[in-house]
Amino acid sequence: MPRQSRIDAPGALHHVIGRGINRQKIFLDDDDRRNFLDRLAPLLTDSGIRCLAWAMLDNHFHLLLRTGIVSVSTLMRRLLTGYAVSHNRRHNRSGHLFQNRYKSILCQEDPYLLELVRYIHLNPLRAGMVSDMNQLDAYPFSGHGVLMGNHKNEWQDTDAVLVRFGKRVSGARYRYRQFVEKGIALGQRSDLIGGGLVRSAGGWSAVRQLRRENALAKGDERILGDGDFVEAVLAHATETMNRKHHLWNKDLDLETIIQRIGELLDMTREEVLVAGKNRRTVHARSLLCYWAVEALGISMTQLSTRLDISVNAVSKSVARGRALAKMHDLSLI
């Protein structure tokens, strides 16, 4: 059976799990872990992807990410490739380090965000890397210690989690820690990382209830959410793919996009491409970045080289271009 394509959308919540090949260790010491984080940090910053929770074990890692314009697959490809090369060089090894495919689960936010934060941050305790909550509070290779204020991490979105426990940071941290501690008794949560219908329905209890009611629910192993959420995600993914295929069939390329922007804004090709801070130039470059990434799938790194700007500037331009296209109902075709 062919592998299913990954599902992604701006603002989507993803639980990403990466494991070593044959369950071998991918982090042999703390220097390896710091190397991984040193590579992850600028990628998150440049891509606009936000990390809400994370944990590093010996043979795998967990990330809870909210995507921006850049897809999870782009981030993970850069992260895993760069880390694997440096890891192999440092430990004088060769061959694959990670399993062929990391797992990426698109998650319904309201019922699952806090459950996933707790599940991910309890992993070091379940794996025996720390023995109790006090040691977990101090563990430097998990987002839990950052949420507790014991470590600093600029790229971790602590506000998105703590705000759900209260307005005052001290009180929010206290209630968050209580919430995490209560999760110890729940043990392994197969309903959060299991597959297919179990995950999509919301766990075994939900599946049993569906069976008692003789009801059917849409299931997909790439999605954690109820049936309605799964249906909506799959419908959006299908619409996005159909739109891209339609554009590809039009023999669309970067020059066509530049020409289209020139028509919409009454600008020459040179005016569309020139750098500048006046409003019309900024709008042109923003639309160019947005449609190049969205319609053609050009990476932000390629665009940054082509336009001689930073990846972060491209990311901001893409976001601005999306807003402009929506506000003024501008279409590429």
C-alpha positions in Angstrom: 0.0 0.0 0.0 1.5 3.4 -0.9 2.3 5.8 1.9 -0.3 8.5 2.5 0.8 12.1 2.0 1.3 14.3 5.0 -1.5 16.7 6.0 -0.6 20.3 6.9 -2.1 23.7 7.0 -1.1 27.1 8.5 -1.9 27.2 12.2 -2.3 23.4 12.5 -1.2 21.6 15.6 1.2 18.6 15.0 2.6 16.0 17.3 5.9 14.9 15.7 7.7 11.8 16.9 11.2 10.9 15.5 12.8 7.6 16.4 16.2 6.0 15.7 16.5 3.3 13.1 15.8 -0.1 14.7 15.1 1.8 17.9 18.8 2.6 18.2 19.9 5.7 20.3 20.0 9.0 18.4 21.3 10.9 21.5 24.4 9.3 23.0 25.1 12.1 25.4 24.1 15.7 26.4 26.3 17.2 23.7 24.2 15.4 21.1 21.0 16.7 22.7 22.4 20.3 22.7 23.5 19.9 19.1 19.9 18.9 18.2 18.4 21.9 20.0 21.0 24.3 18.5 19.8 23.2 15.1 16.1 23.3 16.0 16.1 26.8 17.4 17.0 28.8 14.3 14.7 26.6 12.1 11.8 27.4 14.3 12.6 31.1 14.4 13.1 31.4 10.7 10.0 29.4 9.8 7.6 30.9 12.2 6.6 27.5 13.5 5.9 27.6 17.2 6.9 24.8 19.6 4.5 24.2 22.6 6.0 21.1 24.1 9.0 18.9 23.5 11.0 16.1 25.1 14.2 14.3 24.2 14.8 10.6 25.2 17.7 8.4 24.2 16.2 6.8 21.0 13.4 9.2 20.1 12.0 12.7 20.6 8.6 14.4 20.7 7.7 17.9 19.4 4.3 19.6 19.6 4.3 22.2 16.8 1.9 24.8 15.5 2.8 25.5 11.9 3.1 28.8 10.2 3.7 29.3 6.5 6.5 26.7 6.4 5.3 23.1 6.5 6.3 20.6 9.2 7.9 18.4 6.5 10.2 21.3 5.4 11.3 21.9 9.0 11.9 18.3 9.8 13.8 17.6 6.6 16.3 20.3 7.4 16.5 19.4 11.1 16.9 15.6 10.7 19.3 15.8 7.8 21.6 18.3 9.4 21.6 16.5 12.8 22.2 13.1 11.2 25.2 14.3 9.3 26.8 16.0 12.3 26.0 13.0 14.6 27.6 10.5 12.2 30.7 12.7 11.9 31.0 13.2 15.6 30.6 9.5 16.4 32.5 8.2 13.4 29.5 6.2 12.1 27.8 5.9 8.7 24.4 5.0 7.5 20.9 6.1 8.4 20.3 7.4 11.9 16.5 7.9 11.9 13.7 5.6 10.8 12.7 6.3 7.2 9.7 8.4 8.3 9.0 10.4 11.4 5.4 10.3 12.6 3.4 13.5 12.3 -0.1 13.6 13.7 -2.4 16.6 13.0 -4.3 17.2 16.2 -7.6 18.8 17.1 -6.7 21.6 19.5 -9.5 22.0 22.1 -9.7 18.5 23.5 -6.1 17.5 22.9 -3.6 20.3 23.3 -3.1 20.1 27.1 -3.3 16.3 27.1 -0.5 16.2 24.5 1.6 18.7 26.5 1.3 16.6 29.6 1.9 13.3 27.7 5.0 14.7 26.0 6.5 16.3 29.1 6.0 13.1 31.2 8.0 11.0 28.8 11.4 11.5 30.6 9.7 10.3 33.8 8.1 7.3 32.2 11.4 6.4 30.5 13.2 6.4 33.8 15.5 9.4 32.9 14.2 11.2 36.0 12.7 9.6 39.0 10.1 12.1 40.3 8.4 15.4 39.6 11.2 17.4 41.2 13.8 15.9 38.9 11.5 16.5 36.0 11.2 20.1 36.9 15.0 20.4 36.6 15.4 18.2 33.5 17.0 20.4 30.8 15.9 18.4 27.8 12.2 18.8 28.0 9.8 21.8 27.7 8.4 21.1 31.2 11.4 22.7 32.9 11.0 25.8 30.7 7.3 26.1 31.6 8.2 25.8 35.3 10.7 28.7 34.8 13.8 26.6 35.6 15.3 27.0 32.1 15.1 29.6 29.4 14.1 28.8 25.9 13.3 31.7 23.5 11.7 29.5 20.8 9.3 27.7 23.1 5.8 29.2 23.2 5.2 29.0 26.9 2.4 31.6 26.9 0.2 29.4 24.7 0.2 26.7 27.4 0.3 28.7 30.7 -2.5 31.0 29.7 -4.8 28.0 29.9 -4.0 27.7 33.6 -4.4 31.3 34.7 -3.4 34.9 34.1 -0.7 35.2 36.8 2.4 33.2 35.8 3.1 31.9 39.3 -0.4 30.6 39.7 -0.5 29.2 36.2 2.7 27.3 36.8 1.4 25.8 40.0 -1.8 24.6 38.4 0.1 23.3 35.3 2.4 21.3 37.5 -0.6 19.8 39.4 -2.1 18.9 36.0 1.1 17.2 34.8 1.5 15.3 38.1 -2.1 13.9 37.9 -1.1 12.4 34.5 1.4 10.0 36.0 -1.4 7.7 37.1 -2.8 7.6 33.6 0.2 5.6 32.3 0.9 5.2 28.6 -1.8 7.0 26.5 -2.2 4.8 23.4 -5.2 6.9 22.5 -2.9 9.9 21.9 -0.4 8.1 19.6 -2.4 5.0 18.5 -3.6 4.6 14.9 -6.6 5.0 12.7 -10.1 5.0 14.1 -8.9 4.8 17.7 -7.0 8.0 17.5 -9.5 9.8 15.3 -12.5 8.9 17.5 -10.7 10.0 20.6 -9.6 6.8 22.3 -10.9 3.3 23.0 -13.8 4.5 25.1 -15.1 6.6 22.2 -14.7 3.7 19.8 -16.6 1.3 22.2 -19.4 3.9 22.4 -19.6 4.2 18.7 -19.9 0.4 18.4 -22.7 0.3 21.0 -24.5 2.9 19.0 -23.8 1.0 15.8 -22.4 4.3 14.4 -19.6 4.9 12.0 -16.9 7.6 12.3 -14.3 8.7 9.9 -10.8 7.5 10.8 -7.4 8.5 9.6 -4.0 7.5 11.2 -2.6 10.9 10.4 -5.2 12.8 12.5 -6.1 13.0 16.2 -9.6 14.3 16.6 -13.3 13.5 16.4 -15.1 12.4 13.2 -16.2 15.9 12.2 -12.7 17.2 12.6 -11.3 14.4 10.5 -13.8 15.0 7.8 -13.0 18.7 7.8 -9.2 18.2 7.7 -9.4 15.7 4.8 -11.8 17.9 2.9 -9.4 20.9 3.2 -6.4 18.7 2.3 -8.2 17.5 -0.8 -9.2 21.0 -1.8 -5.6 22.2 -1.4 -4.2 19.4 -3.4 -6.8 19.9 -6.2 -6.0 23.6 -6.4 -2.3 22.9 -6.7 -2.8 20.3 -9.4 -5.0 22.8 -11.2 -2.2 25.4 -11.1 0.5 22.9 -12.1 -1.6 21.9 -15.1 -1.6 25.6 -16.1 2.2 25.3 -16.6 2.7 27.9 -13.9 6.2 29.0 -13.0 7.8 32.0 -11.2 7.9 34.1 -14.3 4.2 33.6 -14.8 3.6 34.8 -11.2 5.8 37.9 -11.7 3.8 38.7 -14.9 0.5 38.2 -13.0 1.5 40.5 -10.2 2.6 43.1 -12.8 -0.9 43.0 -14.3 -2.6 43.3 -10.9 -0.5 46.2 -9.7 0.4 47.8 -13.0 4.1 47.3 -12.6 6.9 46.2 -14.8 8.9 43.0 -14.2 11.8 45.0 -12.9 9.5 46.9 -10.5 8.1 43.7 -9.1 11.5 42.3 -8.4 13.3 45.4 -7.1 13.9 45.8 -3.4 12.4 48.7 -1.7 10.2 50.0 1.2 7.5 51.8 -0.7 4.0 50.4 -0.3 3.5 49.1 -3.8 7.0 47.4 -3.9 6.3 45.7 -0.6 2.9 44.5 -1.8 4.4 43.1 -5.0 7.2 41.2 -3.2 4.8 39.9 -0.6 2.4 38.5 -3.3 5.4 37.0 -5.1 6.7 35.2 -2.0 3.2 34.0 -1.0 2.3 32.6 -4.4 5.7 31.1 -5.0 5.6 29.2 -1.8 1.8 28.3 -1.9 1.4 27.5 -5.5 4.8 26.4 -6.7 6.1 24.9 -3.5 9.4 26.8 -3.8 11.3 26.7 -0.5 11.8 29.9 1.5 15.6 29.2 1.3 15.4 29.3 -2.5 13.4 32.4 -2.4 15.7 34.1 0.0 18.6 33.4 -2.3 16.7 34.6 -5.4 15.5 37.8 -3.8 18.6 38.4 -1.7 16.7 38.6 1.6 16.7 36.5 4.8 14.5 33.4 5.2 12.8 35.2 8.1 12.0 38.2 5.7 10.6 35.7 3.2 8.4 34.2 5.9 7.0 37.6 6.9 6.4 38.4 3.2 4.5 35.2 2.7 2.2 36.0 5.6 1.7 39.5 4.4 1.0 38.3 0.8 -1.6 35.8 2.1 -3.4 38.6 3.9 -3.2 40.9 0.9 -4.6 38.3 -1.5 -7.5 37.6 0.9 -8.3 41.2 1.7 -8.4 42.3 -2.0 -9.6 39.0 -3.4 -6.6 38.6 -5.6 -6.2 35.3 -7.5 -3.3 33.9 -9.4 -5.3 32.6 -12.3 
